[in-house]
Amino acid sequence: MTFIFGLGGVTFFLISAAFVALCERLREGGS
């Protein structure tokens, strides 16, 4: 259970980091 929870946390962190990077790239492209 702990392993699954940890894996989910890591996956959520990676998705959040990718989403922020994508927003930054779109912001630079827009302006």
C-alpha positions in Angstrom: 0.0 0.0 0.0 2.8 2.4 0.9 4.6 1.5 -2.3 1.5 2.3 -4.4 0.9 5.6 -2.5 4.6 6.6 -3.1 4.4 5.7 -6.8 1.2 7.8 -7.1 3.0 10.7 -5.4 6.0 10.5 -7.7 3.7 10.3 -10.8 1.7 13.3 -9.6 4.9 15.3 -9.1 6.2 14.4 -12.6 2.8 15.4 -14.1 2.8 18.7 -12.2 6.4 19.5 -13.2 5.6 18.7 -16.9 2.4 20.8 -16.8 4.3 23.8 -15.3 7.1 23.4 -17.9 4.4 23.3 -20.7 2.7 26.5 -19.3 6.1 28.3 -19.2 6.8 27.2 -22.8 3.4 28.4 -24.0 3.8 31.7 -22.1 7.1 32.3 -23.8 5.7 31.4 -27.2 2.6 33.6 -26.8 4.6 36.7 -25.9 
